[in-house]
Amino acid sequence: MRASQRARGEDVALVDSLLSADERRRSSGVRFDELRAEQKGLGKLIGKAAGDEKAELLKRAEQLKTDVKAADAERDAADAETQELLQRLGNLVHPDVPVGGEEDFVTLETHGTHRDFAAEGFEPRDHLELGQLLGAIDVERGAKVSGSRFYFLTGVGALLELALVNAAIAQATAAGFTPMLTPALVRPQSMAGTGFLGQAAQDVYHLDKDDLYLVGTSEVPLAAYHMDEILDGDRLPLRYAGFSPCFRREAGSHGKDTRGIFRVHQFDKVEMFSYVLPEDSQAEHQRLLEWEKQWLTSLELPFRVIDVASADLGSSAARKYDCEAWIPTQGKYRELTSTSDCTEFQSRRLSIRVREGKKVRPLATLNGTLCAVPRTIVAILENHQQADGSVRVPEVLRPYLGGREVLEPVAK
C-alpha cells in the first residue's frame, strides 16, 4: 500500500497513520471489553458481599463505571480516526500500471487512420464552427442563460444526441446490460462510498440545504444501487447501462478547452457498470474495453487505447484504460471513453457483498463510459465533415436519424 500511494503521488505517511490509528482502535477495544467483563463480574460479587468488603467493591464499581465510559470514548475516537483515514486512502494500484503522471501513459493500440484534409483540398473546421453551420450548437445563449461552459444542442444537434444515446443503449442491451435511468442527486454516503469525495471533491456540486450531491457520472448511483446488500453469487455478473445527466465543476481546468462543448459543466452520458467476483474483475475490465472499442469503431472514428499512469488514476481505480479519439483541428487524441477496474474498493465502502454457499465476502465493481455525448459529437463533426460544411452520418446512427446520411448546413 505504501508503494501504491507513492505511485499515485499521494502521502505515503497516511499508511503509517492508518496502521497506528487501527492499533489504537484494537487496543482500546480490548481494554473496553476487559473493563466491561470486570464490571459484570463485580456486580455478581456485590450481591453476595457485606460490610467492609461490600464497601470496597462498591468503591471499585464506581471507578469501573468511570473507566468503562472513558474506554468507550477512546474506542469510538480511535474508530472514527481509522475510518476517516481509510476514506482518504486510494485503491491499491495494479502492479502492471505504468508509474508516473498524466503524460506517462502507455499506448496499447491504435485504430483507424487520420484523414488528410490537405489532400482533399480543404481546411477542416472545428466542431463549434460546424455546429453553428448546422444549427446544432449554441454556446452564446448557453452562456447567457447559465454561464460559461453551458450550451444548447438545437435542431440536428439535439437529434444527434438522441441518436447517440439510443444507439449506445441498443449496443449495451444487445451485450446483456440492463438499461437504467438513474437519479442525478445522491446522498453523501453514495458519493463518498464510490470515492468521489476525496481527490475529486473539488469537481462535485453540493446542495447544502438538502445535503445532496449532483453526480458527475451515473457510476455513483449504479454503484450505490446495491449498497448494504448481500448478492447471490449465482446472479453475478450483474451489468447495468445507466443514462443520466452529469455535472462537473471542472474546478482545475481554468483556461482549458474553453471553446465549444468539449469540456462543459453539464452533459449526458451512457455508462456501463459491472458487479463481478473479485477474481473475475480483470477479465471483465477487458470486456468493458472491447465494448468501448466496438462502439467507437461503429462510429468510424480513429482512436487509440492507453493504459493510464498511476498518478492520473481516480482514487477508486486500480487500473484504467482510456479510449482517445483523434480530433483533427487539435491535431491530437482526446479522451472519449474510459473504463476502470475498482476491485473491492467501492464494495467495501458501500457494504456490498456476495454470498457463495456459507461464505460472504466483498465483490468487485467496474465502470466504463460508452458514450459521453458532447465529446462524441465533437469527434463525429470534426472527423466526418465535408468541404461544404456538411457532416456525413456514420451508418450505425442513421436508423436513429430517420435514415439521414448527411447533416446539411442551415446557415452560411
N, C-alpha and C positions, 0 to 999 in steps of 0.2 A: 504493500500500500504506500510506503514511503517512496518507492521508485515510481509508482503511478502518479503520485502528487507532483513529484519532480518533473515527470514527463509533461504533465499538464501545465507546468509553470505556476503551480499553486503552493501554498505554505506546507512544507514538509513537517514542521513542528506541530501542526494540527494533529497528526497521527499520535505523537507522544502525549499531547494534551488530552486526547481522547482516551488513550490507554490509562493515563493517570486518573482521569475522572471515573472511568469504569472500575478501576481498582477501589476507589473510594466508595463507589456505589455498592460494590460487592461486600467490602469490609463493613460498611455501615449497615448493610442489610443483615449480615451475620450478627453484628453487635445488637441490632434491634431484636432479632429472633431470640438471642440468648437472654436478653433482659426480659422479654415477654414470657419466656419459659419460666424464668425465675419468679416473675411476678405471679404467674398462675400457681406455681408450686407453693409460694408463700401464702397465698390465700387459703390453701388447704390446711397449712400448719397453724395459721392464726386461729382457725376454728377449733383446734384441739388444745391450744396453749392457754396458760393462765398466769396471773401475777406478773413478775418482772420479765419472764420470758415473752409473754404476750406483748408487753410494752415495748420490748426491744424489736419484736417482729413488726409491730405497727410502725415504729420509727423507720425500720428498713423499708416497709411498704411505701411510706411517704417519699423516701429518697428514690425508690424504684420508679414511682409514678413520674417524678421529675426527669429521671434518666431516660425512661421509655419515650417520653414526649420529645426530649432533645435528640435521641437517636432516630426517632421517626422523622423529625425535621431535617436532620443531617442526611438521612437516606433519600428523602424527597428532593433535597437540594442537589445531591450528587447525581440522582437520576435525571433531573431536569438539565443539569450541565452536560451530562453524557448525551442526551437526546439533542440538545442544541448543537453540540459539536458534530454529532452524526449527520445532522441536516446540512452542515457546511462541507462535508466530505464528498468528493465526486466519486463516480463509479470507478471500479478497477479497470484500468486501460488494458485492452487486449495486447499481448506481447508482440504481435505482428504489426501493430500500428506504427507508422513512421513517426519518429520523435522530432518535435520542432513546432514552429509556429505556422501562421496562415500560408506562407509560401513554401512550406516544406512537405507538401503533399506528394504522393507518388501517382503518376498517371498509369492506370491499369489497362485501359482500352480506348481506342478512338474509332468512331463510326461516322460514315458519310464523308462527303467532300465539300469544301468551301466553293461557292460559286465565284467565277471570275467575271465580275461585273464589267471590268475594262474590256474584256474580250467580247462581251455582249453589247458594248457601246454606250453604256450609261453609268452615271454615278449613283450608287444606292442612296435612297432617302432613309432617314432614321424613322423609328416606329411612330414618333409623335407627328412628324410631318405626314406620314402615310395615314395615320389615324385621323388627322384633320381633313385630308383629301377625301377620305372615305366617309366622313361624317360619323366616325366611330368613337373618337376620344375627345373629351372636352375638359382640359385641365384648368382653363381660366375660370370657368364657372364653378368647378370643384373647389378652387381656392377661394372664390367669392363666398361660397356657401359655408365651407368648413375649414378653410385654411390651406397652407401648403401641404403637398403630398396627398391631397384628396383629388378625386376626379369623377367625371361621369362617363360611363360607357353608353353611347347613344346609337340608335339605328342598328347597322350591321355589327357594331361593336358589342351591343347587348346580345344580339343573336349569336355572335361568335362565342361569347361566354357560355350561353346556354347550350350551344352545340358541344363545346369542350366538356362541360360538366356531364352532359348526357352520354357522350362517347366514353368518357373516363369511367363513369358508373357502370356502363354496359360492359366494358372490359373487366372491371373488378368483379361484377356479378358473374360473368362467364368463368372467372377463375375461382369462384366459390366463396367470395366475400359477401357478407350480409350488408346491404346498404343501410346507412344510419343518417338521420338528420339530428344533429346534436345541439345541446344548449351552448350559447355563446357566453353565458355568465356562469361562473362556478365558485364554490366556497373555497376558503383559504386552504383547507386540508387537501382538496383536489389539486390545487396549483402547487402546493409545497410537496405533495407526495410524488408528483411527476418530475420534480427538480427544477421548476421554473421560478422559484422564489430565492434562488441562490445567485449565481453569477448573471442570470438572465433577468433579474428582478427590475433592472432599470428600464427594460423594454416593455414592462407589463402595465396596463391601465388598471387602476384600482378605484372602485366606487366606495368612498369612505363611509357614506351614510348607510349603505347596505352591507358593507364588508364583503363585497363580491368582486371577482376579477373578470375582466374581459379576456377571453382566451386568444392566444396568438396562433393556435393550431388546434384542430379537433382531437389531436393526440391526447390532450388533457382530459376532456370528458370521456373519451374512449378508454383511457387507462383507468379512470375512476369509476367507470361503469360497473365493474365487479368489485369495487372497494369493500373490504370487510366480508368477503365471501370465500367459501371453500368450494372450488370447482371439481367436478368429477373428472378424473384423468382420462376417461373414455371419451369425453367431449372434445378433448384437445386434438388438433389445434382449433382455436376459435379465431376467425378472421372477420374483421369489420371494415367497411369502407365508409368513412364519415365525410359528409359535406357540411361545411359551416362557413360563416364569415369569420375572418381572423383580424385581430387588432394588435398592432405593434407600434410602440412609441418611437422606435429607431433612434434611441437616445444617443448612441455613439456613432451616428452616421451623418453628422452635420457636414454639408458640402458634398456628400457622395450621392451620385445618381439623382440629382435634383431635377433633371429634365425628364418629362414623361411619366410613365407608370411603372418603371422597373422597381423602384423602392418606395413603397407607399405605406400609409398608416392603416388602411383597411382594404382587405381583399378577400376573395372567396377561394376555397381550396378543397380538393378531394384528397383525403388522407387514408392510407391503408394502415391497419393496426392488427397485430397478431399476439395471441396468448399461446405459448408453447411450453413443453417441458424444457428445463434448462439445458439438457444435453442436446436438444434439437435446435437451439437458437441460432447457431452458426449456419446451419443448412437453411433455416428459414430466412436468414439475412440474405443469402444468395438468391433465394426465390423472390424476395421482395425486389431485389436489384434487377432480376430478369424481367419482372413485370414492368418496372420503370423503363427499362431499355426497350421493351416491346412497345410501350406507349409512345416514346419519343421517336422510335423508328416508324411507327404508323403515321406520325405527323410529318415524316420525311425531313427531319431536322438533323444536321450534322452535330454530333456531340461527343464528349469524352467522359470517361468514368475515372474518378480519382479516389484514392484512399486518403482520407482526411488526416492531417497530422495531429498529434496528441494534444497540443495546446489549443487547437482550434475545435476540439470536441465540446459539445454541451456536457454539463455535469452528469447527465443520466446515461450518456452513451459510452459503451466500452469500445465500440468501433463504429465508424460512419463512412459510408460511400456517398459521394455527390455525383450526379449527372449534370454536366455543364454543357449548355448549347452554345454554338458559335453565333455571335452577334456581329454581323458584317460591319456596321458603322462604328463599332467599338474596336474591331479588329482583335477580339479575344473571346475566350469562352467565359460564360457566366452561369452560375448555379441556377438550375431549373427545378431539379428534384434532389432529394437526399433520402437515405434510409439508415436507421440507427438500430444497433443491437444493444438494448438496455439491460440485458441479462436479468438478474434478480433485483436490480436497484429499485425500480418502481414498485414491484410487487411487495417487497419487504416494507417499504414506507407506506403503502396503501393497504397493507394486510390482506393481500390476495394470495390464496394458497390452493394447492391441488391435492386431492385425495387419491391415493393409489393403494387399494386394499385398506390396511390399517395405518398406512403411513401418510402423514400430511406434511407438505413442505412448500416453500415458495416456488413460483413458476417464473418463466422469463417473458418479458414483453418486448415487442419490436414495433417500429413505426416506419412508414415510407410514404413520402409525398408522391402522389400520382399526377396531380395537376394543380399547381399554383397558378391561378388563371391569368393575372396581369402579365407575369413574366413569360408565360406561354404565348400570350397574344403578341408580346414584343418579338419573340423569336419567330413566330409564324409570319408576321407582317414583314419583317426585315429579310428573312430567308426566301420567301415566296413572292416578293414584289416583282413587278414588271415595269418596263421603261415608262409606260404611260401613267404610273401611279396606282394601277390596279394590283390586286393580290390574288394569286392562284390559291384555291382552297384544296388542302390535302384530301385525298379520296375518303379517308376514314370519317371526315366531318361532313361530307356532302349530304348524306341522308338526314342529318340533323339541321341542315340549312336549306331544306326544300329542293335538294338536288343542285343547288347553286355551285358552279365550278369556279367562278371568279367573283371577287368583290370589286365592284366598279366605283371609281371616284364620283362624288356627287358635287364637288366644287373644285375650281381650279385654284 
